[in-house]
Amino acid sequence: MKRAKVSELKARLSAYLTEVRNGSTVIVCDRNTPIAQVIPFDDNADDFEIREASRPISELLLGKPVSLRKKVSVDKILKETRGQQ
């Protein structure tokens, strides 16, 4: 894994992209603080995996429903998690 300052990356972008194309990863730093990561593109990397069920769904629905003490806004939680307001 290589590290490159922003100015160095700008000056030698083609060389760094060639390394990334060959499988390397480049950490981009601003004053020695990592700010970005350049990684090879993967068409199959969508972080979504489908797995076969380990039990029939009828068994999974036998559980007791959970009651929340207060109302929860799923939209609000998602926005907070994603850094949106």
Backbone as CSV, one residue per row, in Angstrom:
resi,resn,N_x,N_y,N_z,CA_x,CA_y,CA_z,C_x,C_y,C_z
1,MET,0.853,-1.176,0.000,0.000,0.000,0.000,0.898,1.237,0.000
2,LYS,0.685,2.085,-0.963,1.501,3.296,-1.090,0.774,4.489,-0.488
3,ARG,1.561,5.474,-0.098,1.021,6.737,0.401,1.510,7.847,-0.526
4,ALA,0.648,8.824,-0.771,1.033,9.943,-1.631,0.401,11.222,-1.107
5,LYS,1.195,12.272,-1.082,0.649,13.584,-0.734,-0.192,14.069,-1.912
6,VAL,-1.134,14.955,-1.649,-2.028,15.452,-2.689,-1.231,16.035,-3.853
7,SER,-0.221,16.842,-3.557,0.565,17.469,-4.625,1.302,16.427,-5.459
8,GLU,1.821,15.391,-4.794,2.522,14.328,-5.512,1.548,13.530,-6.385
9,LEU,0.360,13.283,-5.855,-0.654,12.559,-6.627,-1.046,13.351,-7.869
10,LYS,-1.219,14.669,-7.718,-1.568,15.508,-8.861,-0.473,15.488,-9.913
11,ALA,0.769,15.514,-9.467,1.890,15.571,-10.402,2.112,14.244,-11.126
12,ARG,1.805,13.116,-10.460,2.087,11.800,-11.037,0.833,10.927,-11.090
13,LEU,-0.297,11.525,-11.380,-1.570,10.799,-11.349,-1.555,9.569,-12.251
14,SER,-1.061,9.701,-13.464,-1.052,8.565,-14.390,-0.258,7.392,-13.833
15,ALA,0.877,7.667,-13.223,1.708,6.592,-12.659,0.984,5.898,-11.507
16,TYR,0.334,6.687,-10.642,-0.401,6.089,-9.525,-1.599,5.279,-10.025
17,LEU,-2.285,5.779,-11.044,-3.424,5.036,-11.581,-2.985,3.735,-12.236
18,THR,-1.816,3.727,-12.821,-1.278,2.483,-13.382,-1.044,1.462,-12.274
19,GLU,-0.505,1.924,-11.142,-0.290,1.023,-10.006,-1.615,0.494,-9.463
20,VAL,-2.610,1.369,-9.387,-3.929,0.939,-8.914,-4.530,-0.064,-9.886
21,ARG,-4.379,0.192,-11.166,-4.881,-0.728,-12.185,-4.244,-2.115,-12.031
22,ASN,-3.004,-2.152,-11.553,-2.289,-3.409,-11.344,-2.574,-4.040,-9.983
23,GLY,-3.512,-3.462,-9.224,-3.927,-4.076,-7.966,-3.473,-3.377,-6.708
24,SER,-2.660,-2.343,-6.802,-2.180,-1.628,-5.611,-3.253,-0.689,-5.072
25,THR,-3.069,-0.283,-3.835,-3.928,0.706,-3.195,-3.071,1.911,-2.853
26,VAL,-3.621,3.113,-3.029,-2.889,4.338,-2.723,-3.671,5.119,-1.677
27,ILE,-3.001,5.449,-0.580,-3.591,6.294,0.449,-3.171,7.730,0.146
28,VAL,-4.135,8.627,0.015,-3.862,10.032,-0.281,-3.842,10.796,1.037
29,CYS,-2.765,11.548,1.263,-2.595,12.257,2.523,-2.520,13.767,2.308
30,ASP,-3.093,14.494,3.242,-2.991,15.952,3.262,-2.243,16.309,4.539
31,ARG,-1.007,16.739,4.395,-0.139,17.027,5.552,-0.039,15.819,6.480
32,ASN,0.254,14.676,5.900,0.435,13.402,6.611,-0.837,12.849,7.250
33,THR,-1.982,13.441,6.952,-3.250,12.922,7.449,-3.960,12.216,6.294
34,PRO,-4.224,10.915,6.424,-4.932,10.203,5.357,-6.317,10.793,5.130
35,ILE,-6.638,11.092,3.866,-7.948,11.672,3.555,-8.729,10.870,2.521
36,ALA,-8.026,10.013,1.781,-8.715,9.240,0.745,-7.923,7.977,0.443
37,GLN,-8.626,7.066,-0.208,-8.003,5.814,-0.605,-8.398,5.525,-2.047
38,VAL,-7.408,5.288,-2.892,-7.669,4.946,-4.292,-7.446,3.439,-4.409
39,ILE,-8.514,2.733,-4.770,-8.456,1.278,-4.846,-8.891,0.818,-6.227
40,PRO,-8.488,-0.388,-6.635,-8.931,-0.887,-7.937,-10.449,-1.021,-7.983
41,PHE,-11.022,-0.713,-9.121,-12.469,-0.813,-9.314,-12.865,-2.280,-9.438
42,ASP,-13.974,-2.645,-8.801,-14.469,-4.019,-8.843,-15.956,-3.981,-9.183
43,ASP,-16.306,-4.479,-10.360,-17.711,-4.495,-10.785,-18.597,-5.290,-9.833
44,ASN,-18.042,-6.285,-9.193,-18.843,-7.166,-8.339,-18.918,-6.702,-6.894
45,ALA,-18.209,-5.660,-6.531,-18.183,-5.206,-5.142,-19.357,-4.278,-4.862
46,ASP,-20.461,-4.832,-4.459,-21.612,-4.005,-4.097,-22.000,-4.202,-2.641
47,ASP,-21.182,-4.949,-1.870,-21.425,-5.202,-0.456,-22.792,-5.810,-0.195
48,PHE,-23.339,-6.487,-1.181,-24.646,-7.119,-1.033,-24.464,-8.600,-1.290
49,GLU,-24.835,-9.392,-0.314,-24.647,-10.829,-0.426,-25.964,-11.530,-0.148
50,ILE,-26.344,-12.441,-1.005,-27.563,-13.218,-0.809,-27.156,-14.587,-0.305
51,ARG,-27.713,-14.969,0.832,-27.395,-16.268,1.418,-28.653,-17.125,1.470
52,GLU,-28.438,-18.414,1.396,-29.545,-19.349,1.554,-30.024,-19.303,3.002
53,ALA,-31.306,-19.464,3.200,-31.867,-19.457,4.550,-31.358,-20.660,5.340
54,SER,-31.019,-20.423,6.597,-30.536,-21.516,7.440,-31.701,-22.287,8.055
55,ARG,-32.864,-21.642,8.120,-34.071,-22.280,8.652,-35.263,-21.828,7.813
56,PRO,-36.338,-22.585,7.864,-37.544,-22.129,7.155,-38.070,-20.837,7.767
57,ILE,-38.675,-19.989,6.954,-39.177,-18.702,7.442,-40.236,-18.882,8.516
58,SER,-40.968,-19.978,8.477,-41.993,-20.218,9.500,-41.367,-20.289,10.895
59,GLU,-40.148,-20.791,11.008,-39.468,-20.835,12.303,-39.015,-19.446,12.737
60,LEU,-38.630,-18.626,11.797,-38.143,-17.294,12.134,-39.261,-16.388,12.626
61,LEU,-40.468,-16.635,12.210,-41.592,-15.779,12.595,-42.200,-16.166,13.938
62,LEU,-41.655,-17.158,14.608,-42.188,-17.596,15.891,-41.761,-16.697,17.043
63,GLY,-40.820,-15.808,16.810,-40.323,-14.942,17.874,-41.349,-13.920,18.313
64,LYS,-41.101,-13.355,19.488,-41.984,-12.340,20.054,-41.626,-10.973,19.462
65,PRO,-42.623,-10.179,19.068,-42.305,-8.852,18.533,-41.696,-7.962,19.616
66,VAL,-40.847,-7.050,19.202,-40.195,-6.135,20.126,-40.999,-4.848,20.213
67,SER,-41.254,-4.388,21.431,-41.949,-3.122,21.642,-40.930,-2.060,22.027
68,LEU,-40.964,-0.938,21.323,-40.054,0.150,21.628,-40.649,1.060,22.674
69,ARG,-39.808,1.613,23.533,-40.278,2.508,24.601,-40.687,3.868,24.064
70,LYS,-40.035,4.294,23.008,-40.395,5.570,22.398,-40.357,5.418,20.888
71,LYS,-41.000,6.340,20.194,-41.042,6.277,18.737,-39.658,6.525,18.164
72,VAL,-39.366,5.822,17.092,-38.071,5.940,16.438,-38.297,6.315,14.981
73,SER,-37.564,7.323,14.525,-37.634,7.726,13.131,-36.485,7.060,12.378
74,VAL,-36.816,6.072,11.579,-35.792,5.364,10.818,-35.115,6.322,9.843
75,ASP,-35.873,7.214,9.230,-35.295,8.198,8.310,-34.233,9.051,9.016
76,LYS,-34.560,9.498,10.223,-33.635,10.336,10.977,-32.360,9.563,11.315
77,ILE,-32.506,8.318,11.737,-31.342,7.493,12.075,-30.468,7.278,10.842
78,LEU,-31.074,6.983,9.685,-30.304,6.780,8.458,-29.561,8.049,8.046
79,LYS,-30.225,9.180,8.125,-29.582,10.442,7.764,-28.411,10.744,8.689
80,GLU,-28.578,10.509,9.993,-27.492,10.737,10.940,-26.320,9.806,10.665
81,THR,-26.632,8.548,10.365,-25.587,7.562,10.082,-24.823,7.935,8.828
82,ARG,-25.496,8.485,7.848,-24.866,8.844,6.574,-24.289,10.256,6.584
83,GLY,-24.367,10.938,7.722,-23.799,12.276,7.812,-24.624,13.357,7.168
84,GLN,-25.912,13.081,6.961,-26.802,14.075,6.356,-27.600,14.733,7.459
85,GLN,-28.190,15.864,7.150,-29.017,16.565,8.153,-30.467,16.529,7.794
